[in-house]
Amino acid sequence: MGLLQKDGDVGMIVSSGSFTSDAKATALNSHVHIEMIDFERFNNLWQEFYPKLSDEDKNRLPLRPVYFLAPQE
């Protein structure tokens, strides 16, 4: 949070899991804007916006879907 000194600065924290209630409270009570993106939100944003990126932008962030076979029920 100490790096976010200018008006309009936004901090972004991305987690491959989720955030504790303490982490969420700290971000909410911060004097600066901290955007928290957990795995579920990242996945939703990726599915919605990644296909809309230009090829040049996709080359900067080359993400590929990974599929898993579900066991038969």
Backbone as JSON, one array per atom type, in Angstrom:
{
  "sequence": "MGLLQKDGDVGMIVSSGSFTSDAKATALNSHVHIEMIDFERFNNLWQEFYPKLSDEDKNRLPLRPVYFLAPQE",
  "N": [[0.82, -1.2, 0.0], [2.09, 1.12, 0.49], [3.3, 1.95, -1.85], [1.36, 3.1, -3.38], [0.81, 6.1, -4.01], [-0.02, 8.25, -5.6], [-2.87, 10.14, -6.78], [-5.53, 8.22, -7.97], [-4.07, 5.89, -8.23], [-4.1, 2.36, -8.18], [-4.05, -0.62, -6.4], [-3.45, -4.05, -7.06], [-4.22, -7.27, -6.16], [-3.72, -10.58, -6.82], [-4.86, -13.8, -6.33], [-4.24, -17.3, -6.26], [-6.02, -18.73, -4.93], [-8.13, -17.96, -2.41], [-9.08, -15.16, -0.29], [-8.31, -14.25, 3.06], [-10.5, -13.26, 5.75], [-9.34, -11.23, 7.23], [-7.51, -10.14, 5.38], [-9.29, -9.15, 3.46], [-10.64, -7.23, 5.0], [-8.54, -5.48, 5.6], [-7.96, -4.46, 3.04], [-10.4, -3.23, 2.41], [-10.52, -1.24, 4.37], [-8.42, 0.36, 3.76], [-6.64, 3.36, 2.89], [-6.18, 3.65, 0.27], [-7.06, 2.44, -3.04], [-7.53, -0.92, -3.27], [-7.68, -3.64, -5.24], [-8.94, -6.83, -5.13], [-8.45, -9.97, -6.47], [-9.63, -13.06, -6.63], [-9.2, -16.62, -7.35], [-11.58, -17.59, -8.57], [-12.82, -15.23, -9.52], [-10.79, -14.28, -11.22], [-10.78, -16.35, -13.14], [-13.39, -16.04, -14.21], [-13.17, -13.43, -15.29], [-11.14, -13.87, -17.14], [-12.35, -15.71, -18.93], [-14.36, -14.09, -19.93], [-13.11, -11.76, -21.04], [-10.57, -12.31, -22.24], [-10.78, -13.57, -24.83], [-11.49, -11.34, -26.34], [-9.27, -9.76, -26.61], [-6.63, -8.26, -28.57], [-4.46, -9.96, -30.92], [-1.85, -9.19, -30.51], [-1.88, -8.29, -27.82], [-2.61, -10.69, -26.59], [-0.29, -12.12, -27.06], [1.4, -10.94, -25.26], [0.46, -11.85, -22.89], [0.28, -14.87, -22.77], [-2.1, -17.04, -22.39], [-3.5, -20.24, -21.89], [-6.22, -22.48, -22.1], [-6.84, -25.19, -19.87], [-8.0, -28.42, -19.79], [-9.81, -30.84, -17.94], [-10.68, -34.22, -17.59], [-13.71, -35.32, -16.37], [-14.67, -37.69, -13.9], [-16.67, -40.54, -14.78], [-20.07, -40.72, -13.97]],
  "CA": [[0.0, 0.0, 0.0], [2.97, 2.27, 0.54], [3.67, 2.36, -3.2], [0.22, 3.75, -4.03], [0.85, 7.44, -3.46], [-0.64, 9.24, -6.48], [-4.32, 10.04, -6.97], [-5.91, 7.31, -9.04], [-3.33, 4.64, -8.16], [-4.88, 1.2, -7.74], [-3.28, -1.83, -6.14], [-4.17, -5.25, -7.46], [-3.68, -8.5, -5.58], [-4.33, -11.74, -7.46], [-4.58, -15.02, -5.58], [-4.63, -18.56, -6.9], [-7.02, -19.31, -4.04], [-9.08, -16.94, -1.94], [-8.51, -14.22, 0.66], [-8.82, -14.35, 4.42], [-11.35, -12.14, 6.15], [-8.44, -10.15, 7.63], [-6.99, -9.5, 4.17], [-10.39, -8.38, 2.88], [-10.88, -6.08, 5.87], [-7.43, -4.55, 5.41], [-8.14, -3.8, 1.74], [-11.58, -2.36, 2.49], [-10.26, -0.12, 5.27], [-7.23, 1.06, 3.31], [-6.85, 4.71, 2.36], [-5.99, 3.56, -1.19], [-7.91, 1.43, -3.69], [-6.91, -2.23, -3.43], [-8.58, -4.57, -5.93], [-8.56, -8.2, -4.82], [-8.98, -10.89, -7.46], [-9.39, -14.46, -6.26], [-9.15, -17.5, -8.5], [-12.88, -17.65, -9.25], [-13.03, -13.98, -10.26], [-9.83, -14.28, -12.32], [-11.28, -17.27, -14.15], [-14.54, -15.42, -14.87], [-12.68, -12.32, -16.1], [-10.39, -14.44, -18.26], [-13.29, -16.27, -19.89], [-15.15, -13.02, -20.54], [-12.37, -10.72, -21.75], [-9.38, -12.74, -22.98], [-11.04, -13.75, -26.28], [-11.68, -10.04, -26.98], [-7.99, -9.08, -26.75], [-5.96, -8.37, -29.86], [-3.42, -10.98, -30.93], [-0.65, -8.59, -29.91], [-2.05, -8.34, -26.37], [-2.57, -12.1, -26.18], [1.11, -12.55, -27.07], [2.01, -10.41, -24.04], [-0.04, -12.67, -21.79], [-0.18, -16.08, -23.46], [-2.84, -17.97, -21.53], [-4.13, -21.35, -22.6], [-7.12, -23.25, -21.24], [-6.47, -26.57, -19.54], [-9.23, -29.16, -19.56], [-9.68, -32.08, -17.19], [-11.78, -35.15, -17.78], [-14.44, -35.63, -15.14], [-14.98, -39.13, -13.8], [-18.04, -40.87, -15.17], [-20.95, -40.92, -12.8]],
  "C": [[0.86, 1.26, 0.0], [3.39, 2.78, -0.83], [2.58, 3.15, -3.9], [0.07, 5.16, -3.45], [0.1, 8.49, -4.29], [-2.15, 9.06, -6.53], [-4.6, 9.12, -8.16], [-5.12, 6.02, -9.05], [-4.24, 3.53, -7.61], [-3.92, 0.04, -7.53], [-4.11, -3.04, -6.51], [-3.46, -6.46, -6.85], [-4.46, -9.66, -6.19], [-3.9, -12.98, -6.69], [-5.02, -16.24, -6.37], [-5.66, -19.3, -6.05], [-8.05, -18.26, -3.69], [-8.35, -16.07, -0.93], [-9.12, -14.43, 2.03], [-9.7, -13.15, 4.72], [-10.49, -10.96, 6.61], [-7.88, -9.4, 6.42], [-8.07, -8.65, 3.52], [-10.66, -7.12, 3.68], [-9.79, -5.03, 5.7], [-7.59, -3.78, 4.1], [-9.31, -2.83, 1.79], [-11.31, -1.12, 3.32], [-9.04, 0.7, 4.88], [-7.59, 2.44, 2.79], [-6.64, 4.76, 0.84], [-6.87, 2.44, -1.73], [-7.09, 0.16, -3.89], [-7.97, -3.16, -4.05], [-8.08, -5.98, -5.67], [-9.25, -9.14, -5.8], [-8.61, -12.31, -7.04], [-9.47, -15.33, -7.51], [-10.47, -17.52, -9.27], [-13.12, -16.4, -10.08], [-12.07, -13.89, -11.44], [-10.31, -15.16, -13.47], [-12.45, -16.67, -14.91], [-14.1, -14.27, -15.77], [-11.93, -12.82, -17.33], [-11.34, -14.96, -19.32], [-14.06, -15.18, -20.62], [-14.32, -12.12, -21.46], [-11.18, -11.19, -22.57], [-9.66, -12.95, -24.46], [-11.19, -12.42, -27.04], [-10.38, -9.28, -27.18], [-7.45, -9.22, -28.16], [-4.9, -9.46, -29.77], [-2.14, -10.46, -30.29], [-0.73, -8.64, -28.38], [-2.02, -9.77, -25.85], [-1.14, -12.62, -26.16], [1.86, -12.05, -25.84], [1.61, -11.24, -22.82], [-0.61, -13.96, -22.39], [-0.81, -17.09, -22.5], [-3.49, -19.04, -22.39], [-5.05, -22.09, -21.65], [-6.56, -24.66, -21.02], [-7.76, -27.29, -19.17], [-8.92, -30.46, -18.79], [-10.88, -32.94, -17.47], [-12.42, -35.44, -16.42], [-14.7, -37.13, -15.09], [-16.42, -39.38, -14.21], [-18.85, -41.15, -13.92], [-21.77, -42.15, -12.95]]
}
